[in-house]
Amino acid sequence: MLRGSKLKFYRQFASHGTGDTLVLIEPKEVVLLATITRLDLHAGRRESWMDDATFALAQRGLYAIDAAQLAALPPVTDEQAYEVLHLAAVDDNDQPEYLYMSTLAMLYRRRVKYARILQTQPFPTANQIAPRAILEYGLADADLLFAWMSWRKLAYDLDNRSAQETGYSFEPILVGCLGGTSLGAKVSVVHRLNAQGEPTPEGRQVDCYVEATQTVYELKMRMTIAASGQGRFSEELSFPKEAAAAGLTPVLIVLDPTPSPRLTELRQAYLDAGGRCAVGEAAWQLLAANAEAGMNTFIETYIHPVFAAAAAGIAPQPTAITLRNQGGTLEISDDTGRRYTISRKPQ
C-alpha cells in the first residue's frame, strides 16, 4: 500500500474532493490514463510496460471507452499504478507527461463524476413541480402533462449540473494547457488602480497567469451582455489596463465567435493596453501556439474537436427524439435507431 509522498503524488491523478463529493478512480484507470498519455505524446508508439488489454483500450481514445470495457481490464494495485506513472515519465516535472496526465486525469474524473450524476439525479417529486401545473393544467391530458413536466425538470436539473461541472473543469483545463496558474485576489499579480492610475493593495482575480512569459489570460466561453447588465462590465474593461500597469501582457480569449458590441469594446481595451484578443478559431490557434510542450496535442485531441463537432451537429431545430424510462435505464433515441442509454441506480 502506498504511503507518504508516494500516496500524495498518486492521489493527484486518482482522486479529488472529499466526503460525498469524493471521486476516486481505480488504479487500472490510472494506468489506462498513463498509457493514453504516452500514446498521445509519442505518436501511438507502444512501450514494453504496456499490457495488451490496456494498450488496446487506450488506442480507442478517451471518448470511445465505456464502462464495460473498463470493467474488463485486469486488476492493478495502487503500487503497480504508481510504478507505471514512473515508467511513463509522469513523475518527471521536466517532461510534458506530468502536465498532460494531470490535465487528462482531471477531465476523466469530471466525466466519472457526471456519469454518477446521470445515474442518480432523481425525477422530481410532486411537491417540486405541482405549482407549475397551474400554467398548463387543462391544456392536455393530466397524466401526459405531468409526465412532460417530470421529464423537463429532470433535464433542467441535469443540464444545471452539467454546466456546474463544466465550469469547474473547463477553465482549469485551459490553464493547464497554457502551463499557468489561476490566482485569487489575495495573491494576485494584478492590482486595482486608484484615481491617479497608481496600483492599490487590492488584487484582481486572474484566470491564468503564465510567469515565464509575464502574461495574464482572461478566458471566456462567450461574451454576453449579462456582465454589463449587472454592472460588472466596467470591471472587465479596467482589467487589461491594470495588467499592463503591473508590467504584464493581457490576453483575451473568447471561444464563441458570435459578435457583439460588448466584445468589440472589450477587445479594443485589450489592444489599447498593449495586449491581444483572439476570438473563435483564432482563439484555438492562439491556445495551441502558446500551449506548454505537448499540450497543443491535448487541445487538438480532447477539446477543440468537441466544439467543432457541436458547431457542425447542433441544428437550429433539433431532430425528434424519444425519451423512455425503462426502470433500470433511461433511453434517448431517434427515428433512425440511434440510442443513448443511461444506467440508473435505485432512488
Summary of the structure (lengths in Angstrom):
residues: 347
radius of gyration: 23.4
end to end distance: 34.7
largest distance: 68.2
contacts: 967
relative contact order: 0.09
helix: 55%
strand: 15%
